[in-house]
Amino acid sequence: MKIKDIIEIAVIAFGIYQILKWVRGTRAWMLFKGIIVLFAVSAIAMVFEMNTIMWIFANTINVGIIALLIVFQPELRKALEQLGQKNFLSTLVAFDEQKDKKEKLAQEYIEEIVQACALMSKVKTGALIVLEKDVKLYEFEKTGLPVDAIVTRQILCNIFEHNTPLHDGAVIIRGNRIVAATCYLPLSENMTLSKELGTRHRAAVGISEVSDCVVVTVSEESGKMSVAMGGNLVRGVDLEYLKGKLLEIYADTPDATKFKIWKGRMKNVR
Ligand SMILES: Nc1ncnc2c1ncn2[C@@H]1O[C@H](COP(=O)(O)OP(=O)(O)OP(=O)(O)O)[C@@H](O)[C@H]1O
């Protein structure tokens, strides 16, 4: 083993790490998990010498790779564009402590979102609020106008106020900040959705199908609140349900886990 080989291994490991990090931040993450399952199935087929399954895999892999390149063309283009950017190195190695510090959806912000929905529901103001989780929604954020404001009930109500410039489309929330408003979301093509539902609710289901986000809607027609997650829509939820669902997002974040560990330690000390 020469120095050159060690450098080569380090470069490849770093490259794979960066690719995995990038995949986690895009909707390719779900697909990546699917591919891992397919590879697991092919490995099992190989161990048990299931020739037909192995033949199907061998003959579809080339087509599959081309299909992947076509489906993820926007993400690949974005990744290549980032490679060409000047600040690429600084994003690879997080020198800046702030950069590494992920913003988390703290309980107080959840309360703001819930209260905003309550107020809008009362006066039947239509709203579409997307809470981003692990899969980053940059491509949808770009379709709207940047806001970059701390989540407060007043700002949310103001954004969705009828006949104001920002009321149309969706708001995207990342951590404790509203990053964009008037965003255009993909409409779900789910045929089983109720025919009563219009495009606001279809858009909520649509974005939840392609990412792990949680979407809250307030109907302009009925004032009812709904929550979309993983392609499912729960209609007519109450404030308690809404708060519970949003708190689940908070519970998933590392900050909350740290808090739980800390609480556990405190219990042990006592
Ligand atoms: N693809 C989309 N992305 C983001 N927002 C959208 C999209 N399509 C529609 N909307 C929002 O939904 C509004 C139209 O809602 P529409 O009445 O069609 O839906 P709905 O599901 O019946 O909702 P409501 O119960 O509030 O009437 C638009 O004015 C716009 O703000």
The ligand as an SDF file (V2000), in Angstrom:
LIG
                    3D

 31 33  0  0  0  0  0  0  0  0999 V2000
  -50.1240   23.8440   -7.7150 N   0  0  0  0  0  0  0  0  0  0  0  0
  -50.3300   24.7210   -6.7340 C   0  0  0  0  0  0  0  0  0  0  0  0
  -49.3320   25.0750   -5.9190 N   0  0  0  0  0  0  0  0  0  0  0  0
  -49.5530   25.9390   -4.9190 C   0  0  0  0  0  0  0  0  0  0  0  0
  -50.7410   26.4920   -4.6480 N   0  0  0  0  0  0  0  0  0  0  0  0
  -51.7780   26.1770   -5.4230 C   0  0  0  0  0  0  0  0  0  0  0  0
  -51.6320   25.2680   -6.4960 C   0  0  0  0  0  0  0  0  0  0  0  0
  -52.8190   25.1340   -7.0860 N   0  0  0  0  0  0  0  0  0  0  0  0
  -53.6730   25.9240   -6.4110 C   0  0  0  0  0  0  0  0  0  0  0  0
  -53.0620   26.5460   -5.4030 N   0  0  0  0  0  0  0  0  0  0  0  0
  -53.6480   27.4800   -4.4340 C   0  0  0  0  0  0  0  0  0  0  0  0
  -54.9900   27.0730   -4.2190 O   0  0  0  0  0  0  0  0  0  0  0  0
  -55.8850   28.1150   -4.5880 C   0  0  0  0  0  0  0  0  0  0  0  0
  -57.0720   27.5340   -5.3080 C   0  0  0  0  0  0  0  0  0  0  0  0
  -57.6910   26.6680   -4.4970 O   0  0  0  0  0  0  0  0  0  0  0  0
  -58.9580   25.8190   -4.9860 P   0  0  0  0  0  0  0  0  0  0  0  0
  -60.1780   26.5660   -4.6030 O   0  0  0  0  0  0  0  0  0  0  0  0
  -58.8020   25.3870   -6.3930 O   0  0  0  0  0  0  0  0  0  0  0  0
  -58.6790   24.5490   -4.1190 O   0  0  0  0  0  0  0  0  0  0  0  0
  -59.4990   23.8390   -2.9920 P   0  0  0  0  0  0  0  0  0  0  0  0
  -58.7280   22.5900   -2.7020 O   0  0  0  0  0  0  0  0  0  0  0  0
  -60.9350   23.7230   -3.3730 O   0  0  0  0  0  0  0  0  0  0  0  0
  -59.3240   24.8030   -1.7540 O   0  0  0  0  0  0  0  0  0  0  0  0
  -60.4350   25.6390   -0.9590 P   0  0  0  0  0  0  0  0  0  0  0  0
  -61.1540   24.6480   -0.1020 O   0  0  0  0  0  0  0  0  0  0  0  0
  -59.5840   26.5900   -0.1670 O   0  0  0  0  0  0  0  0  0  0  0  0
  -61.3350   26.3220   -1.9770 O   0  0  0  0  0  0  0  0  0  0  0  0
  -55.0850   29.0010   -5.4980 C   0  0  0  0  0  0  0  0  0  0  0  0
  -55.5690   30.3260   -5.4090 O   0  0  0  0  0  0  0  0  0  0  0  0
  -53.6890   28.8680   -4.9980 C   0  0  0  0  0  0  0  0  0  0  0  0
  -53.4640   29.7800   -3.9470 O   0  0  0  0  0  0  0  0  0  0  0  0
  1  2  1  0
  2  3  1  0
  2  7  2  0
  3  4  2  0
  4  5  1  0
  5  6  2  0
  6  7  1  0
  6 10  1  0
  7  8  1  0
  8  9  2  0
  9 10  1  0
 10 11  1  0
 11 12  1  0
 11 30  1  0
 12 13  1  0
 13 14  1  0
 13 28  1  0
 14 15  1  0
 15 16  1  0
 16 17  2  0
 16 18  1  0
 16 19  1  0
 19 20  1  0
 20 21  2  0
 20 22  1  0
 20 23  1  0
 23 24  1  0
 24 25  2  0
 24 26  1  0
 24 27  1  0
 28 29  1  0
 28 30  1  0
 30 31  1  0
M  END
$$$$
